[in-house]
C-alpha cells in the first residue's frame, strides 16, 4: 500500500457504516446471565449451562438452542427466558402472545429440545432412567400472565411463571429418590454439555454483535479448529500506518488457553449465518472480535461418556444400529429409555429407538382412555421402555417396527 492508500484506509476506519447495537438482545442476554447467577447460588443446583445447542440425531447438524440448562441431583431442567412487558397470553395452540401479538414460541420447542437431549445422551451411553427432564418458561420484566398461559399436558414436569422465587420453589421440590443420579452420571452429563457448544459471536467495532455459525470460508474452519477467540487490531499508530501501512493482526486465544498473534489481511471477510437464516459478512477491519462457540461438532454415536449396566439382558441403550440384512431388534425385545418423537392423530405414537430406527405404537393397539390421554402420557421428549411387537423389512434398507409400552 502506498501513502495515499494507507491514508484512505485510515480514513475508512473512522467512517465505517455499522449496524446499531441491538439493545433488546443485549438486555435479553443479561437477563439470562442474571438468572444463571441466581441458579448457581442455589445449593440444589449442581450445574448451570448457558445457551447450549442440542443436536437432532435424525437430521445431522440441525441444532436447537436452550437459554439455560440446570442440572440437579434428580432432574435436568431446560429453561427459556423471555424479557417481555405487558399482558402475556397463549392461543389455543399454546403459542405465546405479548399484548395480543404472537411471539412464535410454545412449549413444543422445549419438548423438541428434551427429545434431542435424551436421544443424544443415549448415544453416548448416558441413560436417565427415572431422572426426569423438566421445562420452564420464565418471563422477566413487568408482565401480567393471563389465565390462558399454562404448561398444557406436561403437568408436574413443566412450569410457566414471571416470578423468580416461584421458579426457585419449583426447583426445590422433592422428587422420588429413584430419580437421583450418582456422581458418575452427573460428571458424564457435565462433559456432555461441554461438547454441545454454543453460538459463535461476531462483535463489530462499535459493539454491535451477531450470533450464529461462522461459515463459508476455509480460513474460518482453520481458525475454529485452533482458536477459541480472535480480537483484531492494527498494531501501528496513525503516522506509522500512514508511512508503512497497517500491521494488522489478531490476538487469539487457543482452545488450550495459549495466547498467540496471527497475521491478518484487513480486507478479508468473515461471515456469520444467523438463526433467522440471514448472513452477516464484514471485512476483518470492521470486526472487533470473533468468539467460536464450538471447536468441532462431535460424532455423538462414537463418543462414549458412560457404559450403562442394563438391568435385563434384553434391554438396550439408545445406540445407532448398523444397517444390514439382519433386523436391528427382535420381536419381544424390550428397549429401554426410548424417546417419544411425535404423536400422529391417525397412526399413533412414534418413538426414537436409535439413530437409524423409529418405532410406532399404533393407535388401534391402545385402550380408548390411553389414546384420549395421549398428549399427557406421550409428551414429545418423554422417555420410557417399549417392547417390539413386530418388525418387517421396508424397502432395501429400512425397517417397519411396531412397539408397545412395556407396561401395556
N, C-alpha and C positions, 0 to 999 in steps of 0.2 A: 504494500500500500504506500502511495506517495503522500506528501504532506497534505495535499488537498483532500485525498481520500480519507486520510486519518482525521482531518478536521470534520468532514461530513459525517464520519462515523460517531465522533464525539458529540456532534450537534444532534444526531439522531437519538442518542441516549436521553437527551433532555426533552425530546418531543415524541416519545413513544405513545401510541394510542393503545391504551389498555382498558379492559372492561372494569367497571366499578366493582368494588368489594361487595359480595353478597352477604349483607349483614344478617339477613334472616337465617341463612345457612350457618354462619358463624355462631349465631345465638343458639341454634338447634344443637350444634356440636358441643357448645359449652354446657347446655342442659344435660346432654348425655354424659359428659365428663363429671358434672356435679353429682348426678345420680350414681355414677360408678364410684365416686369417692364416698358417698353415703353408704353404699353397699359394702365397700371394703372395711368400713368401721364397724360392721355388724359381726359379732363373733360366730353367728350361724353360717356366714358366707365364707367359703374356703377359697374360691377363685372368682375373679371378675374379668371378663374378656370384652373388649370394645370393638365394634364394627368387624366382627368375624364374618367370613363369607363361606357358605356351605354348598358343597357340590351336589348336583343331581346325578346319581350314578348311571341313570339310563340315558343321559343327554350330554355326556362328555364334559366339556369345560363350563357348562352353564352353572352359575353360582348365584346364590341369594344372600344378601347381607342381612345380618341381625344386629340391631343397635348395641345391645348388651346381652351377655350371657353370664348368669350367676350359677356357680356350682356349689351346692350344699352337700352334706353327707348323704342325704336321702333323696335328692332330686336335682334336676337341671332345669333352670328357668330361662326361657327366651323372652326378652323384654324389648318392646317397641316404645320409643319415647316420641311423643308429639308435643310440640310447643305451639299451642293454639290460644286464641282468645274468643270469648263469646259463647254461644249456645252450641253444644255438641249433641248430635243425634245420629241415629242409624236408620237406614231404609229397610224394606222388607227382605232385602238380600244380605243384610248385615254390613253394608258399606257405610263408612263413616262420613258424616257431613258436618261442616262448620258453618254456622249461620246460614243453613239451607243450601250450601254449596258442597258438592261431592268432593271428598279428598282422595277417593280412589283406593282407600285402604279398608281391608276387612281381616278378620281373624284367619281366613283361609291362607293368608300369606304366612302366618306363623305356623299353621298346620303343615304347609308345604315345607317350611324350614325344619319342623320337627321330623318329618319324613326323611328329609335329606340327612339330618343329624343321625338318626337311628340307623338308616341304611349304611351310611358311610362308616360310622363307628363299627357296625357289624363286619364290614370288610376288613377292618384292622384287628378284629378279634375281641373288641370291647362289646360285651353283651350287658345291657342294662338290667335284664331280668325284671325284678319288682320295682326298680328305680324308675320313677315317672319323669316325663318331660312336661313342664308347665309353661303356660303362655300368659304374658302380662302386657296389657296396653296401659301405659302410664302417661296421662295427659298433663303437661306442665303449662303454667300460665293462668290467667284469670278466666276460668271457664265455669260453665254450668252444664252438668250432664243431664240430658233428657232421659225420661224413663225408658225410651226405646233403645238406649245404649246397654247392651248385655253381651255376655260371652256365648250366647246361643246354647248348643247342646253340650258344651265342654264341661259343664258342671264344676266340680271342685278342682279341675286341672287348669283353670284359667281365671283371670281377674281383669277387670277394667276399672280404673279409678283415676281421679285427679288429686288424690291425697297421698303424699309420700309416706305418711305414718300408717295409712291403711295398707299400703304396699308392704311396708316393713312387717306389719302384723300378719299379712298373708305368708311371708317368708318364715315367720316364727311358728307357724302351725306345726304340730307334730304329725308325723306320718308313721305308718307301721314299721316296726324295727326291721322287717324283712327287706325294706327298701334301702336300708343303709349300705353304703359302699365301703369296701375296705381300702386301705391306703394304696395298694397296688393299682386298683381300678381308678382311684382319684388321680394318682400320678400319671397313669396312662391317658386319662382324659385331658390333663393339662398339656401333655405332649401333643395329643390330637389337635387341640385348638391352636397350638403354636404352628402347626402345619397348614391350618386353614387360610391364613393370610388375611389381609385387609385391602383397602383401596390403595392404589398409587395416588400420590398427590403432587400436582404441579402448582407451584406458587410463583406468581409473576412479580415483577419488581415493585409494583405498587401495593402488594399484599393480597391481591385477589387470587383465588385459587380454584382448581378444578380437581374433582375426584374421579377416578375411573381406572382404566387399564392403559398404561403407556404402551404404544404399539407401533406397527408399520415401519420398523427400521431395524436392520441387523445390528446397528450400533446400540440401540436401546436394549436389545436382547443381551448383548455383551455386557453392557453396564449393569443390567439387572442381575446377571449371574455373579457379578463381582462386588457390587456396591449396594449398601442399604440407602444411603443418602448422597446427593451431589448438590453442591452450592457453588454457583458460578460468580466470577468477579474478574475484573481487569486489574492485574497486579501493578500496573504502571499508573502514575499520576497523569494529570491533564497534559502538561508540557512534554513529558517523556513519551506519552502516546502520540502527541502531535508530531514529534520528530521521528520516533522509532516505530510507531504502530502499537497496537494493544498487545499486552501479554495476557491473553485470555485463558483462564484455567478453571477447573472445577476442583474445589476442595471436597474430597469424597471420604466417606466412612465405609469400610468394608463390612461384610457380614460377620467378620471375626473381630470387629471393633478396632481395626487399624485405620489410621489416618493417612491418606495419600493425596498427592496433587496430580491431576490429569489434564494434559493439554486439550484445548477445545477450539473449534472454529466458530467465531461469533455468529456467522450466517447459517450454520447448521440448525436444523429444526428438531423439535420433539413434539409428539402428538399424544394426546390422551383421549381415549374413547370413553365418553361419559355414560352414566347409566341410562340416560334418555336416548342414547344412540348417536348423539351429536359428537363430532370430532373437533377438538380444540388443538390447533397447531400454532406454535410460536418459535421464532428464532431463539437460540440459546442466550443471546444478549438481552432478550426480553424476560428471561426466566431467572428468578432468584434461586429456586431450589426444585429438586425432583426427589421425592421420597418413594421408594419402592415398598409396596405392601407385602410382597412375597418374592422369594428367590426363584422357586420353581413351583409348578402345580404338581403335587405328588400323585403317583400312581397308587391310589388307596388299596387296590387289590393286592399289591406286593408289599405293603407296609404292615408289618406285624407289631402291634403295640401290646397285645395280650394273647396268651394261649389259653382260651377258655376250657373249663373242665365240664363237659356235658354230664347232666345227672342221669342220662339214659343213653344207651348205645345207639338209639335211633334218632337222637337229637343232633342237629347240625347247626352251627352258627351261620350267619349270613356271609357266604363266601362265593366268589364267582366260579361257576361250573364250566369246565371246558366242554365246548360243543363237540359232540361225537355221535356215533351211531347208538351209543348206549344212553338210555334215558338218564336225566340228571337226578331223578328221585324214583323211589319205588312206591307202588300202591301200598297204603297203610303206614307209610313212613311219617313220623312226627317231625316237624320242622319248627324249631324254637325261635322266638324273637323276630318274627317276620313283621313287616310294617304294612299297615293299611295305606294303600296308594290311591284309592278312589272308590266312590260308590256310584254305580250306574243304575238308574231307575228301572231299566228293563232287564239287565243281566244279573246284577248282584254286586258283591263287594270284591274288589281286586286287591291283592297283596303283592308286595315285592318279596320274592323268595330269595333272590340273589341278583348279582349284577346282570345276569343274562335272562332270567326267567321270572315270570309272574304267574300267580295262581288266582283262580276265580272261585269264590264261594257263591254258588248260583242262588238266585232269588227263590227258585222253586224248591230248594233244599232247606229253606228256613221256615221256622214257625211264623205264623202271622204276626204275633206280638214282637218277635225278634225283628222282622222286617219293618214293622211300623216304628220301632225304636232305633232304626239303623244309624241315624245321624248321631245319636248319643253313644251307641255301642261301638260304632265303627268310624270314629272321627279320624280323618286323614292324619297320619303321623303316629297314631297309637300302635303299640306292638303287642303281639300275642302269639300263642302257639297254634299251629294248624296241623291237620293230618291230610295226606294225599289220598283222594278217593278215586281218581282216575288220571291216567297220563297217556296221551296219544301223540303220534308224530303229526306235525303241522308243516307241510312243505318239505324242503330238503334239510332244513337245519333247526327249525323251531319246534316247540312242543306246546300242545294244549294241556294245561294242568288244572284239574279241578280239585279243590280242597274244601275242608270244613274246619270250623274252630275245634280245638282239642276238647273243649268242654261239651261240644254238641253230641 
